[in-house]
Structures are given as C-alpha cells and as structure tokens.
Amino acid sequence: QVHLVESGGGLVQAGGSLRLSCLASGRTFGSYAVGWIRQAPGKERELVGATIKSGSSTYYADSVKGRFTISRDNDKNTVYLQMNSVKPEDTAVYYCAADQKLHTIVAVGEENPEFWGQGTQVTVSS
C-alpha cells in the first residue's frame, strides 16, 4: 500500500504562485509514476501533469504548459507541482496519484490509478 498526502493548497490571487507537495509512504516511491489530477465542481477530473519513475520525463496538459512544473525527489518520497501565473480556471481540488504504469495516470478519464491522495483545495481569485 502506498499512502499519498497532498499539501500546499490554499487561496492565491490570479498571477500568483503556489507549490503543492505530494508525500508518499509505505512502499518504494521510485517504483511509481506519479501524476497530478484536478477536479472542479461539476466537472470531470482532468490530468494536469505526470512524471515517470525517475522524474526525467514529464507530461503537461496544454492548459498548464509553461506555467506549471512537476519535479520529484525520490530520496524524500515527494513529488511537487509548482504553479506559476495561476488563473481562476485553475481553481479545483488537486490530487496526486501513483501507479506503476504511466499510461494509467495519463488516461485518468478511463483508467483508475492504483493509489490516490485525499486532495488539496486550490482557489484562485481574480
């Protein structure tokens, strides 16, 4: 079992920055690909970005490219989502998810990653 805990959410003004953290415990973190998924009220969950086990390759949704950055520190069992130039449409609950297969995270609309955190609320005000 992998236990994931998100932190760092809160209220931020448009154009500002926020850094989310996903701390993992329970199993070897380096064995898993990790993604950030967000869900706003009344909307389907949306992949924000993902990184492979080593963190050397990343994927970003077009809506956040150039603004968000994913990084991971396997020694600290932590994956980060640096959010810059945030917009009101970024408002959502942000979850981290882990799975041994990257494509399972990328295809969150049809697949269900093995492990999920409880989420952290990000609210962007105008």
N, C-alpha and C positions, 0 to 999 in steps of 0.2 A: 504494500500500500504506500502511495505517495501522498503526502499531505501538503497542500499548497495554501499559502496565506498571502493575500494581496494587502498592500498598504500604500499610502501616499495620496489617496484621493482627497478631494475637497472642493472648495469654491475658488475659482480663478476667473479673472477678467479676460475678455477676448484680447488676444495678442500676447497674453502672458504664457508662463511655462509651468509645468508640473512634472514631477518624476514619480512614476509608480514602480513599486518593487513587488516581486513575487518570490517568497522564500519557500523553499521546498525542504521536506524532511521525510525520513522513513526508508528511502531507498537511494540507490546511486543516481544522483541527479544527472550526471553526464550521460546516462543511457537514454535520455528522453529528448525529443524535440519539444519545444515549448512555444506556445502562441498566446497572443492577447486577443481576446474577443470582447466586443461590447454589445450591449443591448439597451436600447432606449424604449420607454413605454410605448406600447402599441406597435412596435417594430420588431422585425426578426433579428436574430443575432447576426453580427457582422464580424468577419475576421478583420482585425486591424493590422496584424503582422505576426510573423513567426520566425523562429531561428532553429537551425539544426543543432544536433547534439554538441558540436564543438563551438558553435556560435560564429563560425567563419563565413556562413552564408545566411542571408536574411531575405525575407519577403515582406513587402508592404502593399497594402491596398492603395489604389491610385489616389484616394481621397486624403491620404496622410503622407504620401511621399514628399520628401523634402522638409517635412515638419516634425515627424516622429522618428525616433531611433531606438532600435532594440539592441540590447547588449546582454551578455551573460557572464557570470563569474562562477564557474563550476566549483572552485575552491570554497566559495561562500554559499553555494547552493542557491544562487539568486539570479533572477532574470529581471532586467529593468526595461521600462518603457519611458524614454524621455520625450515629453510632449512640449513642443515649442510652437509659437504662433497659433495658439488654440483658437478655435472658432465655436460659436454657440452650437453648431451642429455636432460638435464633439461630445456634447452632454450625453452621458449614458452611464450605466454600470459597467465597469471594466472587470473582466475575469481573465485569469491566466489558466491555461490548460496544458496538460502534458500528455504525450503519447509517444510510443516507440516509433510510430510512423508519421512522418511529416505530412503526408497527404491527408491523413485523418484529421489533422488540425486545419489544414487549408480548406478542406471540404466540410466545414462545420455545419453547413446547411443540410447535409445529407448523412454525415458521419458524426459519431459521438466520441470525442477524445476520452481516454481512459480515466483521467483524473482532472478534477476541477477545483478551483478555489471558490470561496464564497462571494467574491466580488468586492469592489470598492467604487463608491459613487464619485463621479467627476461631473461637476456642474460649471459650465462656462457662462458667465454673464456678459451682457452687452455693455 
